[in-house]
Amino acid sequence: MAVPSIRRYVILESTSVGLTVMERAAPNEVWRTTVLTIEDTLQMPEIGVEIPVIEIYEDIRFPEKDAASA
């Protein structure tokens, strides 16, 4: 079921640093996708939040990838 009041949602990567931001200006608008990396800042002006992506992952340690599987 669609929820017309949702304007933005954020998907956090769980195996590396990165966010996918889906946003739209109005209920009938097409969703716009933006990928954020460690150098970017997540901006959510509707709730007055600006946070660097690196801060979201500040204390997260990802397992090292096996060199043989690369």
C-alpha positions in Angstrom: 0.0 0.0 0.0 1.4 3.4 -0.9 1.8 6.0 1.8 1.4 9.4 0.2 2.8 11.4 3.2 6.2 9.7 2.9 8.6 12.1 1.2 12.0 10.4 1.9 13.4 7.2 3.2 17.0 6.1 3.7 18.5 2.6 3.2 21.7 2.0 5.1 24.2 -0.5 3.7 25.1 -3.3 6.2 28.3 -4.5 4.7 30.0 -1.2 3.8 29.6 2.5 4.2 26.9 3.9 2.1 23.3 5.1 2.0 20.6 5.1 -0.7 18.2 8.0 -0.3 14.8 7.8 -2.0 12.9 11.1 -2.1 10.0 12.9 -3.8 8.6 16.4 -3.6 5.0 15.4 -3.5 2.8 12.3 -3.3 2.3 12.1 -7.1 6.0 12.7 -8.0 8.5 10.1 -9.2 11.0 8.9 -6.6 14.5 10.3 -7.0 17.4 8.1 -5.9 20.7 9.4 -4.6 23.6 7.3 -3.4 25.7 8.8 -0.6 29.2 7.7 0.3 31.6 8.3 3.2 32.4 11.9 1.9 28.7 12.9 1.8 26.2 14.4 4.3 22.7 13.1 4.7 20.3 16.0 4.6 16.7 15.8 5.9 15.5 19.4 6.0 12.0 18.4 6.9 13.2 17.4 10.4 16.2 19.7 10.6 18.9 17.0 10.3 22.2 17.1 8.6 24.6 14.3 9.5 27.8 13.3 7.8 27.6 9.7 6.5 30.9 8.8 8.3 29.2 9.7 11.7 26.4 7.2 11.1 29.0 4.4 10.7 31.4 5.9 13.4 31.8 2.8 15.6 30.9 0.1 13.0 33.7 -2.3 12.0 33.0 -4.4 8.9 34.6 -7.8 8.5 37.6 -7.7 6.1 36.8 -9.2 2.7 38.6 -12.4 1.9 41.2 -11.7 -0.7 40.6 -15.0 -2.4 36.9 -14.2 -3.1 37.8 -10.9 -4.7 
